[in-house]
Amino acid sequence: MERLELSMQINLRIRARLRQLRMSQGEFANMAQASQSEVSKWLNGHHNFTLKTLEHIQTVLGINFFNFDNLATDSIPCGLCEFNLPVKL
């Protein structure tokens, strides 16, 4: 999934959760301790989120952007280190 598509998916998840909670953008900004202009950037669909910001948003809204349940238990050699990396099948 390319970055823009992923950003739009995150945007849609946030908007859907705000509708579900019947929460305005201003209320969300207050809960997230962010300015309304920052929240507007989050909701424009083109924001380059940091992991820290996504973690904060999911805590505030009670949603999960990161679902690692589908990671395979198989692994492939890293080649650069002594451990193996998990592979998503």
N, CA, C and O atoms as a Tinker XYZ file with bonds, in Angstrom:
   356  protein
     1  N      0.865000   -1.178000    0.000000    73     2
     2  CA     0.000000    0.000000    0.000000    64     1     3
     3  C      0.905000    1.232000    0.000000    63     2     4     5
     4  O      1.805000    1.351000    0.831000    81     3
     5  N      0.659000    2.130000   -0.926000    73     3     6
     6  CA     1.498000    3.318000   -0.984000    64     5     7
     7  C      1.127000    4.298000    0.123000    63     6     8     9
     8  O      0.038000    4.226000    0.693000    81     7
     9  N      2.049000    5.215000    0.419000    73     7    10
    10  CA     1.899000    6.112000    1.555000    64     9    11
    11  C      0.618000    6.937000    1.494000    63    10    12    13
    12  O     -0.067000    7.079000    2.507000    81    11
    13  N      0.282000    7.482000    0.331000    73    11    14
    14  CA    -0.919000    8.316000    0.219000    64    13    15
    15  C     -2.174000    7.497000    0.485000    63    14    16    17
    16  O     -3.092000    7.961000    1.162000    81    15
    17  N     -2.214000    6.291000   -0.043000    73    15    18
    18  CA    -3.368000    5.426000    0.187000    64    17    19
    19  C     -3.492000    5.069000    1.665000    63    18    20    21
    20  O     -4.592000    5.052000    2.217000    81    19
    21  N     -2.362000    4.785000    2.296000    73    19    22
    22  CA    -2.367000    4.470000    3.724000    64    21    23
    23  C     -2.827000    5.672000    4.542000    63    22    24    25
    24  O     -3.600000    5.525000    5.488000    81    23
    25  N     -2.356000    6.847000    4.179000    73    23    26
    26  CA    -2.771000    8.072000    4.858000    64    25    27
    27  C     -4.277000    8.291000    4.737000    63    26    28    29
    28  O     -4.928000    8.703000    5.697000    81    27
    29  N     -4.824000    8.017000    3.563000    73    27    30
    30  CA    -6.268000    8.167000    3.365000    64    29    31
    31  C     -7.049000    7.142000    4.192000    63    30    32    33
    32  O     -8.109000    7.465000    4.729000    81    31
    33  N     -6.539000    5.917000    4.299000    73    31    34
    34  CA    -7.190000    4.891000    5.110000    64    33    35
    35  C     -7.211000    5.295000    6.577000    63    34    36    37
    36  O     -8.217000    5.106000    7.261000    81    35
    37  N     -6.111000    5.846000    7.061000    73    35    38
    38  CA    -6.046000    6.325000    8.443000    64    37    39
    39  C     -7.061000    7.444000    8.642000    63    38    40    41
    40  O     -7.792000    7.463000    9.632000    81    39
    41  N     -7.099000    8.371000    7.694000    73    39    42
    42  CA    -8.051000    9.475000    7.739000    64    41    43
    43  C     -9.484000    8.963000    7.838000    63    42    44    45
    44  O    -10.266000    9.455000    8.651000    81    43
    45  N     -9.829000    7.980000    7.016000    73    43    46
    46  CA   -11.180000    7.433000    7.039000    64    45    47
    47  C    -11.498000    6.748000    8.367000    63    46    48    49
    48  O    -12.621000    6.851000    8.859000    81    47
    49  N    -10.530000    6.056000    8.948000    73    47    50
    50  CA   -10.734000    5.402000   10.245000    64    49    51
    51  C    -10.989000    6.439000   11.341000    63    50    52    53
    52  O    -11.863000    6.256000   12.189000    81    51
    53  N    -10.219000    7.525000   11.313000    73    51    54
    54  CA   -10.403000    8.590000   12.318000    64    53    55
    55  C    -11.779000    9.218000   12.159000    63    54    56    57
    56  O    -12.509000    9.377000   13.137000    81    55
    57  N    -12.136000    9.575000   10.928000    73    55    58
    58  CA   -13.439000   10.202000   10.683000    64    57    59
    59  C    -14.599000    9.292000   11.076000    63    58    60    61
    60  O    -15.585000    9.751000   11.651000    81    59
    61  N    -14.479000    8.006000   10.766000    73    59    62
    62  CA   -15.531000    7.054000   11.130000    64    61    63
    63  C    -15.675000    6.962000   12.645000    63    62    64    65
    64  O    -16.788000    6.898000   13.167000    81    63
    65  N    -14.548000    6.957000   13.343000    73    63    66
    66  CA   -14.598000    6.875000   14.810000    64    65    67
    67  C    -15.190000    8.152000   15.399000    63    66    68    69
    68  O    -15.950000    8.088000   16.365000    81    67
    69  N    -14.857000    9.298000   14.838000    73    67    70
    70  CA   -15.433000   10.555000   15.325000    64    69    71
    71  C    -16.950000   10.550000   15.134000    63    70    72    73
    72  O    -17.688000   10.988000   16.017000    81    71
    73  N    -17.417000   10.060000   13.990000    73    71    74
    74  CA   -18.870000    9.956000   13.762000    64    73    75
    75  C    -19.503000    8.998000   14.765000    63    74    76    77
    76  O    -20.558000    9.283000   15.333000    81    75
    77  N    -18.847000    7.863000   14.974000    73    75    78
    78  CA   -19.366000    6.861000   15.902000    64    77    79
    79  C    -19.490000    7.435000   17.312000    63    78    80    81
    80  O    -20.456000    7.150000   18.020000    81    79
    81  N    -18.514000    8.239000   17.715000    73    79    82
    82  CA   -18.523000    8.847000   19.042000    64    81    83
    83  C    -19.344000   10.137000   19.090000    63    82    84    85
    84  O    -19.523000   10.736000   20.151000    81    83
    85  N    -19.843000   10.554000   17.915000    73    83    86
    86  CA   -20.560000   11.837000   17.796000    64    85    87
    87  C    -19.706000   12.983000   18.364000    63    86    88    89
    88  O    -20.181000   13.826000   19.125000    81    87
    89  N    -18.449000   12.976000   17.968000    73    87    90
    90  CA   -17.469000   13.939000   18.464000    64    89    91
    91  C    -17.115000   14.921000   17.347000    63    90    92    93
    92  O    -16.836000   14.516000   16.218000    81    91
    93  N    -17.128000   16.179000   17.665000    73    91    94
    94  CA   -16.743000   17.192000   16.683000    64    93    95
    95  C    -15.220000   17.247000   16.563000    63    94    96    97
    96  O    -14.490000   16.717000   17.400000    81    95
    97  N    -14.773000   17.896000   15.510000    73    95    98
    98  CA   -13.339000   18.080000   15.315000    64    97    99
    99  C    -12.746000   18.888000   16.468000    63    98   100   101
   100  O    -11.638000   18.607000   16.924000    81    99
   101  N    -13.479000   19.881000   16.931000    73    99   102
   102  CA   -13.009000   20.695000   18.061000    64   101   103
   103  C    -12.906000   19.894000   19.351000    63   102   104   105
   104  O    -11.949000   20.050000   20.110000    81   103
   105  N    -13.895000   19.033000   19.599000    73   103   106
   106  CA   -13.846000   18.178000   20.793000    64   105   107
   107  C    -12.672000   17.209000   20.719000    63   106   108   109
   108  O    -11.989000   16.956000   21.712000    81   107
   109  N    -12.454000   16.673000   19.522000    73   107   110
   110  CA   -11.315000   15.780000   19.320000    64   109   111
   111  C    -10.009000   16.519000   19.576000    63   110   112   113
   112  O     -9.114000   15.984000   20.231000    81   111
   113  N     -9.892000   17.737000   19.069000    73   111   114
   114  CA    -8.684000   18.541000   19.291000    64   113   115
   115  C     -8.445000   18.741000   20.789000    63   114   116   117
   116  O     -7.315000   18.614000   21.261000    81   115
   117  N     -9.512000   19.054000   21.534000    73   115   118
   118  CA    -9.364000   19.234000   22.982000    64   117   119
   119  C     -8.909000   17.959000   23.665000    63   118   120   121
   120  O     -8.002000   17.986000   24.497000    81   119
   121  N     -9.537000   16.835000   23.316000    73   119   122
   122  CA    -9.167000   15.562000   23.928000    64   121   123
   123  C     -7.734000   15.156000   23.580000    63   122   124   125
   124  O     -7.021000   14.584000   24.405000    81   123
   125  N     -7.327000   15.461000   22.350000    73   123   126
   126  CA    -5.989000   15.094000   21.889000    64   125   127
   127  C     -4.936000   16.108000   22.318000    63   126   128   129
   128  O     -3.746000   15.921000   22.063000    81   127
   129  N     -5.375000   17.180000   22.969000    73   127   130
   130  CA    -4.486000   18.266000   23.373000    64   129   131
   131  C     -3.685000   18.776000   22.177000    63   130   132   133
   132  O     -2.471000   18.967000   22.244000    81   131
   133  N     -4.413000   18.988000   21.080000    73   131   134
   134  CA    -3.823000   19.482000   19.842000    64   133   135
   135  C     -4.630000   20.690000   19.377000    63   134   136   137
   136  O     -5.790000   20.856000   19.754000    81   135
   137  N     -4.012000   21.516000   18.568000    73   135   138
   138  CA    -4.740000   22.664000   18.027000    64   137   139
   139  C     -5.715000   22.167000   16.964000    63   138   140   141
   140  O     -5.543000   21.089000   16.395000    81   139
   141  N     -6.744000   22.981000   16.709000    73   139   142
   142  CA    -7.705000   22.617000   15.673000    64   141   143
   143  C     -7.037000   22.575000   14.301000    63   142   144   145
   144  O     -7.429000   21.781000   13.446000    81   143
   145  N     -6.034000   23.422000   14.085000    73   143   146
   146  CA    -5.345000   23.401000   12.791000    64   145   147
   147  C     -4.538000   22.110000   12.626000    63   146   148   149
   148  O     -4.432000   21.589000   11.515000    81   147
   149  N     -3.966000   21.587000   13.719000    73   147   150
   150  CA    -3.230000   20.323000   13.649000    64   149   151
   151  C     -4.185000   19.171000   13.344000    63   150   152   153
   152  O     -3.882000   18.311000   12.516000    81   151
   153  N     -5.331000   19.156000   14.010000    73   151   154
   154  CA    -6.328000   18.114000   13.756000    64   153   155
   155  C     -6.836000   18.219000   12.316000    63   154   156   157
   156  O     -7.072000   17.199000   11.669000    81   155
   157  N     -7.002000   19.427000   11.819000    73   155   158
   158  CA    -7.421000   19.619000   10.436000    64   157   159
   159  C     -6.400000   18.999000    9.481000    63   158   160   161
   160  O     -6.785000   18.389000    8.483000    81   159
   161  N     -5.109000   19.146000    9.772000    73   159   162
   162  CA    -4.062000   18.523000    8.958000    64   161   163
   163  C     -4.183000   17.002000    9.013000    63   162   164   165
   164  O     -4.025000   16.326000    7.997000    81   163
   165  N     -4.467000   16.461000   10.215000    73   163   166
   166  CA    -4.631000   15.011000   10.359000    64   165   167
   167  C     -5.777000   14.507000    9.501000    63   166   168   169
   168  O     -5.719000   13.407000    8.950000    81   167
   169  N     -6.826000   15.324000    9.392000    73   167   170
   170  CA    -8.044000   14.895000    8.716000    64   169   171
   171  C     -8.105000   15.255000    7.235000    63   170   172   173
   172  O     -9.105000   14.972000    6.575000    81   171
   173  N     -7.055000   15.872000    6.705000    73   171   174
   174  CA    -7.103000   16.247000    5.292000    64   173   175
   175  C     -6.775000   15.082000    4.355000    63   174   176   177
   176  O     -6.967000   15.188000    3.144000    81   175
   177  N     -6.285000   13.981000    4.907000    73   175   178
   178  CA    -6.014000   12.798000    4.100000    64   177   179
   179  C     -4.636000   12.735000    3.491000    63   178   180   181
   180  O     -4.309000   11.756000    2.820000    81   179
   181  N     -3.815000   13.752000    3.703000    73   179   182
   182  CA    -2.476000   13.774000    3.116000    64   181   183
   183  C     -1.383000   13.952000    4.162000    63   182   184   185
   184  O     -0.223000   14.176000    3.815000    81   183
   185  N     -1.743000   13.854000    5.432000    73   183   186
   186  CA    -0.775000   14.080000    6.506000    64   185   187
   187  C      0.195000   12.904000    6.613000    63   186   188   189
   188  O     -0.214000   11.747000    6.516000    81   187
   189  N      1.470000   13.199000    6.811000    73   187   190
   190  CA     2.488000   12.171000    7.003000    64   189   191
   191  C      2.620000   11.918000    8.512000    63   190   192   193
   192  O      3.423000   12.557000    9.191000    81   191
   193  N      1.825000   10.983000    9.018000    73   191   194
   194  CA     1.779000   10.714000   10.451000    64   193   195
   195  C      3.069000   10.084000   10.956000    63   194   196   197
   196  O      3.689000    9.271000   10.270000    81   195
   197  N      3.462000   10.471000   12.164000    73   195   198
   198  CA     4.530000    9.761000   12.852000    64   197   199
   199  C      3.888000    8.642000   13.672000    63   198   200   201
   200  O      2.692000    8.688000   13.959000    81   199
   201  N      4.670000    7.654000   14.041000    73   199   202
   202  CA     4.149000    6.587000   14.897000    64   201   203
   203  C      3.669000    7.141000   16.230000    63   202   204   205
   204  O      2.672000    6.676000   16.780000    81   203
   205  N      4.376000    8.128000   16.742000    73   203   206
   206  CA     3.993000    8.744000   18.021000    64   205   207
   207  C      2.612000    9.390000   17.913000    63   206   208   209
   208  O      1.788000    9.247000   18.816000    81   207
   209  N      2.357000   10.098000   16.816000    73   207   210
   210  CA     1.055000   10.739000   16.615000    64   209   211
   211  C     -0.047000    9.697000   16.472000    63   210   212   213
   212  O     -1.115000    9.833000   17.067000    81   211
   213  N      0.213000    8.654000   15.682000    73   211   214
   214  CA    -0.787000    7.604000   15.517000    64   213   215
   215  C     -1.092000    6.914000   16.835000    63   214   216   217
   216  O     -2.249000    6.613000   17.125000    81   215
   217  N     -0.072000    6.662000   17.630000    73   215   218
   218  CA    -0.266000    6.042000   18.939000    64   217   219
   219  C     -1.134000    6.931000   19.827000    63   218   220   221
   220  O     -2.017000    6.443000   20.534000    81   219
   221  N     -0.877000    8.226000   19.785000    73   219   222
   222  CA    -1.650000    9.183000   20.582000    64   221   223
   223  C     -3.117000    9.210000   20.121000    63   222   224   225
   224  O     -4.030000    9.177000   20.946000    81   223
   225  N     -3.334000    9.269000   18.818000    73   223   226
   226  CA    -4.692000    9.310000   18.274000    64   225   227
   227  C     -5.458000    8.047000   18.640000    63   226   228   229
   228  O     -6.616000    8.116000   19.052000    81   227
   229  N     -4.820000    6.909000   18.493000    73   227   230
   230  CA    -5.538000    5.669000   18.808000    64   229   231
   231  C     -5.857000    5.564000   20.289000    63   230   232   233
   232  O     -6.875000    4.976000   20.653000    81   231
   233  N     -5.023000    6.111000   21.143000    73   231   234
   234  CA    -5.312000    6.125000   22.580000    64   233   235
   235  C     -6.500000    7.032000   22.874000    63   234   236   237
   236  O     -7.395000    6.663000   23.635000    81   235
   237  N     -6.507000    8.207000   22.275000    73   235   238
   238  CA    -7.587000    9.174000   22.492000    64   237   239
   239  C     -8.919000    8.636000   21.985000    63   238   240   241
   240  O     -9.947000    8.797000   22.644000    81   239
   241  N     -8.906000    7.998000   20.818000    73   239   242
   242  CA   -10.153000    7.544000   20.192000    64   241   243
   243  C    -10.516000    6.094000   20.524000    63   242   244   245
   244  O    -11.618000    5.643000   20.209000    81   243
   245  N     -9.607000    5.376000   21.149000    73   243   246
   246  CA    -9.896000    3.986000   21.490000    64   245   247
   247  C     -9.968000    3.081000   20.276000    63   246   248   249
   248  O    -10.795000    2.170000   20.222000    81   247
   249  N     -9.104000    3.327000   19.299000    73   247   250
   250  CA    -9.042000    2.488000   18.105000    64   249   251
   251  C     -7.639000    1.920000   17.976000    63   250   252   253
   252  O     -6.734000    2.315000   18.712000    81   251
   253  N     -7.454000    0.987000   17.036000    73   251   254
   254  CA    -6.155000    0.367000   16.846000    64   253   255
   255  C     -5.772000    0.424000   15.370000    63   254   256   257
   256  O     -6.402000   -0.215000   14.528000    81   255
   257  N     -4.737000    1.196000   15.071000    73   255   258
   258  CA    -4.225000    1.264000   13.701000    64   257   259
   259  C     -3.273000    0.114000   13.404000    63   258   260   261
   260  O     -3.053000   -0.236000   12.245000    81   259
   261  N     -2.710000   -0.473000   14.458000    73   259   262
   262  CA    -1.661000   -1.474000   14.304000    64   261   263
   263  C     -2.169000   -2.840000   14.720000    63   262   264   265
   264  O     -2.312000   -3.116000   15.911000    81   263
   265  N     -2.441000   -3.691000   13.754000    73   263   266
   266  CA    -2.888000   -5.043000   14.033000    64   265   267
   267  C     -1.821000   -6.000000   13.541000    63   266   268   269
   268  O     -1.684000   -6.237000   12.340000    81   267
   269  N     -1.066000   -6.547000   14.482000    73   267   270
   270  CA     0.018000   -7.449000   14.125000    64   269   271
   271  C     -0.381000   -8.904000   14.287000    63   270   272   273
   272  O      0.472000   -9.788000   14.216000    81   271
   273  N     -1.665000   -9.170000   14.504000    73   271   274
   274  CA    -2.136000  -10.537000   14.678000    64   273   275
   275  C     -1.936000  -11.384000   13.427000    63   274   276   277
   276  O     -1.841000  -12.608000   13.520000    81   275
   277  N     -1.873000  -10.756000   12.269000    73   275   278
   278  CA    -1.771000  -11.492000   11.017000    64   277   279
   279  C     -0.341000  -11.784000   10.587000    63   278   280   281
   280  O     -0.124000  -12.352000    9.517000    81   279
   281  N      0.646000  -11.401000   11.409000    73   279   282
   282  CA     2.021000  -11.685000   11.049000    64   281   283
   283  C      2.274000  -13.182000   11.128000    63   282   284   285
   284  O      1.860000  -13.841000   12.082000    81   283
   285  N      2.943000  -13.704000   10.141000    73   283   286
   286  CA     3.265000  -15.132000   10.137000    64   285   287
   287  C      4.336000  -15.419000   11.174000    63   286   288   289
   288  O      5.119000  -14.543000   11.543000    81   287
   289  N      4.356000  -16.648000   11.631000    73   287   290
   290  CA     5.384000  -17.037000   12.599000    64   289   291
   291  C      6.637000  -17.508000   11.897000    63   290   292   293
   292  O      7.666000  -17.716000   12.541000    81   291
   293  N      6.571000  -17.684000   10.571000    73   291   294
   294  CA     7.755000  -18.054000    9.805000    64   293   295
   295  C      8.724000  -16.885000    9.785000    63   294   296   297
   296  O      8.347000  -15.753000   10.088000    81   295
   297  N      9.947000  -17.153000    9.434000    73   295   298
   298  CA    10.930000  -16.079000    9.369000    64   297   299
   299  C     11.892000  -16.340000    8.230000    63   298   300   301
   300  O     12.012000  -17.461000    7.736000    81   299
   301  N     12.568000  -15.294000    7.828000    73   299   302
   302  CA    13.609000  -15.410000    6.823000    64   301   303
   303  C     14.885000  -14.853000    7.414000    63   302   304   305
   304  O     14.835000  -13.960000    8.260000    81   303
   305  N     16.039000  -15.367000    6.982000    73   303   306
   306  CA    17.295000  -14.813000    7.504000    64   305   307
   307  C     17.434000  -13.354000    7.097000    63   306   308   309
   308  O     17.134000  -12.980000    5.963000    81   307
   309  N     17.880000  -12.557000    8.013000    73   307   310
   310  CA    18.061000  -11.131000    7.762000    64   309   311
   311  C     19.254000  -10.900000    6.844000    63   310   312   313
   312  O     19.197000  -10.045000    5.960000    81   311
   313  N     20.324000  -11.647000    7.042000    73   311   314
   314  CA    21.515000  -11.478000    6.224000    64   313   315
   315  C     22.445000  -10.408000    6.749000    63   314   316   317
   316  O     23.633000  -10.403000    6.424000    81   315
   317  N     21.926000   -9.505000    7.554000    73   315   318
   318  CA    22.743000   -8.427000    8.101000    64   317   319
   319  C     22.950000   -8.568000    9.603000    63   318   320   321
   320  O     23.677000   -7.789000   10.219000    81   319
   321  N     22.304000   -9.566000   10.181000    73   319   322
   322  CA    22.363000   -9.712000   11.619000    64   321   323
   323  C     22.220000  -11.177000   12.012000    63   322   324   325
   324  O     22.086000  -12.048000   11.152000    81   323
   325  N     22.248000  -11.435000   13.275000    73   323   326
   326  CA    22.214000  -12.811000   13.766000    64   325   327
   327  C     20.805000  -13.344000   13.986000    63   326   328   329
   328  O     20.653000  -14.518000   14.321000    81   327
   329  N     19.782000  -12.539000   13.813000    73   327   330
   330  CA    18.414000  -12.988000   14.058000    64   329   331
   331  C     17.609000  -12.988000   12.777000    63   330   332   333
   332  O     18.036000  -12.439000   11.761000    81   331
   333  N     16.453000  -13.600000   12.829000    73   331   334
   334  CA    15.569000  -13.665000   11.665000    64   333   335
   335  C     14.446000  -12.666000   11.792000    63   334   336   337
   336  O     14.025000  -12.338000   12.901000    81   335
   337  N     13.960000  -12.183000   10.676000    73   335   338
   338  CA    12.857000  -11.225000   10.651000    64   337   339
   339  C     11.561000  -11.957000   10.352000    63   338   340   341
   340  O     11.549000  -12.856000    9.511000    81   339
   341  N     10.452000  -11.594000   11.026000    73   339   342
   342  CA     9.176000  -12.230000   10.705000    64   341   343
   343  C      8.720000  -11.852000    9.304000    63   342   344   345
   344  O      9.012000  -10.760000    8.817000    81   343
   345  N      8.023000  -12.741000    8.681000    73   343   346
   346  CA     7.541000  -12.528000    7.309000    64   345   347
   347  C      6.027000  -12.539000    7.323000    63   346   348   349
   348  O      5.414000  -13.441000    7.894000    81   347
   349  N      5.421000  -11.549000    6.701000    73   347   350
   350  CA     3.977000  -11.539000    6.539000    64   349   351
   351  C      3.658000  -12.270000    5.251000    63   350   352   353
   352  O      4.086000  -11.857000    4.173000    81   351
   353  N      2.902000  -13.363000    5.358000    73   351   354
   354  CA     2.571000  -14.171000    4.189000    64   353   355
   355  C      1.297000  -13.714000    3.535000    63   354   356
   356  O      0.877000  -14.292000    2.533000    81   355
